[in-house]
Amino acid sequence: MSDKIRLLIAFLFVVGGVAGYYYLQDSTVALAGMLRVLSVLLGILLAAGVAYTSEPGKRFLVFARDSVAEAKRVVWPSQKETMQTTGIVIVFAITMALFLWMVDASLMTLVNRLMGRAE
C-alpha cells in the first residue's frame, strides 16, 4: 500500500511541475521561460526521487540498467550494410507496388468485360 502512496505522490509532483509551468505562463518576470522549464524539471526530479523509493521504481531502475547493458552488446550494421539493406527494401517496395498495380488493372479490366463495359 505504501508503494501506491509513493507513486501517487510522485504523480502529484509531476502534475505540480506542469501546473507551475502553466501558472508562470503570464508572468512578467524576465526569466519566466527558464522558471517554467525549471518548474517542470523540478517536478520530474522530485517524482523520480520519490518513485525510486518504491519497489516498482527500483525494479524499473534495474530494468533500465539491463536495457542499456543489452543495447551496448548489440552489433550494429556498418554503413555499407545499412545502405545495401535499404536499397533492397526500396527495390522490393517498388516491385510489389508495380505487381499490385498490374493485378488491380487486370482485375478491373476483367470485371468491366464481365459487366459488359468493355473499353
C-alpha positions as CSV (number, residue, x, y, z in Angstrom):
1,M,0.0,0.0,0.0
2,S,2.8,2.4,0.8
3,D,4.2,1.9,-2.8
4,K,0.9,3.1,-4.2
5,I,1.0,6.2,-2.0
6,R,4.6,6.9,-3.0
7,L,3.7,6.6,-6.7
8,L,0.7,8.8,-6.2
9,I,2.9,11.4,-4.6
10,A,5.4,11.1,-7.5
11,F,2.5,11.7,-9.9
12,L,1.4,14.7,-7.9
13,F,4.9,16.1,-8.2
14,V,4.8,15.8,-12.0
15,V,1.3,17.4,-12.0
16,G,2.6,20.2,-9.8
17,G,5.5,20.8,-12.1
18,V,3.3,21.1,-15.1
19,A,0.8,23.3,-13.2
20,G,3.7,25.6,-12.3
21,Y,4.6,25.7,-16.0
22,Y,1.2,27.0,-16.9
23,Y,0.9,29.2,-13.8
24,L,4.1,31.1,-14.8
25,Q,2.8,31.5,-18.4
26,D,1.6,35.1,-17.8
27,S,4.4,36.0,-15.5
28,T,6.2,39.3,-16.3
29,V,9.5,38.2,-14.6
30,A,12.4,38.4,-17.0
31,L,13.4,34.8,-16.5
32,A,9.8,33.4,-16.7
33,G,10.7,31.0,-19.5
34,M,13.5,29.5,-17.6
35,L,11.4,29.3,-14.4
36,R,8.7,27.5,-16.4
37,V,11.1,24.9,-17.6
38,L,12.7,24.6,-14.1
39,S,9.3,24.0,-12.6
40,V,8.7,21.0,-14.9
41,L,12.2,19.7,-14.3
42,L,11.9,20.0,-10.6
43,G,8.6,18.2,-10.6
44,I,10.1,15.4,-12.6
45,L,13.2,15.1,-10.5
46,L,11.2,15.1,-7.3
47,A,8.8,12.5,-8.8
48,A,11.8,10.3,-9.8
49,G,13.3,10.5,-6.4
50,V,10.0,9.5,-4.7
51,A,9.3,6.8,-7.2
52,Y,12.7,5.3,-6.7
53,T,11.9,4.7,-3.1
54,S,9.1,2.3,-4.1
55,E,9.5,-1.3,-5.2
56,P,8.3,-0.7,-8.7
57,G,10.7,2.2,-9.0
58,K,13.6,0.1,-8.0
59,R,12.6,-2.7,-10.5
60,F,12.3,-0.1,-13.2
61,L,15.8,1.2,-12.5
62,V,17.2,-2.4,-12.7
63,F,15.3,-2.9,-16.0
64,A,16.7,0.4,-17.4
65,R,20.2,-0.6,-16.4
66,D,19.8,-4.1,-18.0
67,S,18.4,-2.4,-21.2
68,V,21.4,-0.1,-21.5
69,A,23.7,-3.1,-21.0
70,E,21.9,-5.1,-23.6
71,A,22.0,-2.2,-26.1
72,K,25.7,-2.0,-25.7
73,R,26.0,-5.7,-26.7
74,V,24.1,-5.2,-29.9
75,V,26.3,-5.5,-33.1
76,W,25.1,-2.6,-35.2
77,P,25.4,-2.9,-39.0
78,S,28.0,-0.9,-40.9
79,Q,27.1,2.0,-43.2
80,K,27.6,-0.3,-46.2
81,E,25.3,-3.0,-44.9
82,T,22.7,-0.4,-44.0
83,M,22.7,1.2,-47.5
84,Q,22.5,-2.3,-49.1
85,T,19.6,-3.3,-46.9
86,T,17.8,0.0,-47.6
87,G,18.3,-0.4,-51.3
88,I,16.9,-3.9,-51.2
89,V,13.8,-2.7,-49.3
90,I,13.2,0.1,-51.7
91,V,13.5,-2.1,-54.8
92,F,11.2,-4.7,-53.2
93,A,8.6,-2.0,-52.3
94,I,8.7,-0.7,-55.9
95,T,8.4,-4.2,-57.3
96,M,5.5,-5.0,-55.1
97,A,3.8,-1.7,-56.0
98,L,4.1,-2.4,-59.7
99,F,2.9,-6.0,-59.2
100,L,-0.2,-4.9,-57.3
101,W,-0.9,-2.2,-59.8
102,M,-0.8,-4.8,-62.6
103,V,-3.1,-7.2,-60.6
104,D,-5.5,-4.3,-59.9
105,A,-5.6,-3.2,-63.5
106,S,-6.1,-6.7,-64.7
107,L,-9.0,-7.4,-62.3
108,M,-10.6,-4.0,-63.2
109,T,-10.4,-4.9,-66.9
110,L,-11.9,-8.4,-66.2
111,V,-14.7,-7.0,-64.2
112,N,-15.5,-4.4,-66.8
113,R,-15.6,-7.0,-69.5
114,L,-17.8,-9.3,-67.4
115,M,-20.2,-6.4,-66.8
116,G,-20.3,-5.5,-70.5
117,R,-18.5,-2.3,-70.2
118,A,-15.6,-3.1,-72.5
119,E,-13.2,-0.3,-73.1
